[in-house]
Amino acid sequence: YQEVRMPVGKGMSVLSPTPVPIVPDSIISMKDAMLEKIVTAVQNVVKEEIQNYSTVLQNAATTVSETCVSALAPSKIRSALASASIDRSCNLMVYGLEETDQQNDRALVKELFEHLSEAPVLSEVARVGKSGGEGSVRPVRVVLRSRETARTILGKSARLRDSEQYKSVYISPDRSLEERQERRDLVAKLREKRENEPDKVWRIRNGSIVQGET
């Protein structure tokens, strides 16, 4: 009750009760139902948004995974390595050098270069590729300390054809995969040129086929 003072007479007053309005249960139930619907609707929207976001993340993860798998395929790795900027100017490749389990490749390379009157410092000597078994001869990669030394040895390597011991040995620059393919194509063109014009002398010089002196 709320106290309300009503004048009755001089110096007198009485308390009059003021009734508090009563909300019907039906209205309260209606409001509770509306509130529950609102909460449910909000929950559904949030749940749907979370599901959509989860789907986006899963799709993104799948795309990234597929991209990584594709990028890490052996052919892609080889291509990336082939196109990488690697300084090979100090390297030489030696083909046809005898290979056995007991021999020392460094000593063989040293002996080969001494035949060309060269005694460079060998930073690294290693066979390239997997062994193909008996009878197979893997090339040898030789790393020198300067490109000038590598060029000098390359310039003298033609003398090996006149040597009974090393006539089957061939020295070339250490080329990338792409460069080796270009070289094979160039050699094929040179062979065709020589077959079509046998009366002329054709050579490969600085990446081009040129006519030499007869």
HELIX and SHEET records of a PDB file:
HELIX    1   1 ASP A   25  ALA A   71  1                                  47    
HELIX    2   2 PRO A   74  SER A   83  1                                  10    
HELIX    3   3 ASP A  105  HIS A  115  1                                  11    
HELIX    4   4 ARG A  147  LYS A  156  1                                  10    
HELIX    5   5 SER A  157  ASP A  162  5                                   6    
HELIX    6   6 LEU A  177  ASN A  196  1                                  20    
SHEET    1   A 2 ARG A   5  GLY A   9  0                                        
SHEET    2   A 2 MET A  12  LEU A  15 -1                                        
SHEET    1   B 4 LEU A 122  ARG A 127  0                                        
SHEET    2   B 4 VAL A 140  LEU A 144 -1                                        
SHEET    3   B 4 ASN A  91  TYR A  95 -1                                        
SHEET    4   B 4 TYR A 170  PRO A 173 -1                                        
SHEET    1   C 2 VAL A 201  ARG A 205  0                                        
SHEET    2   C 2 SER A 208  GLY A 212 -1                                        
END                                                                             
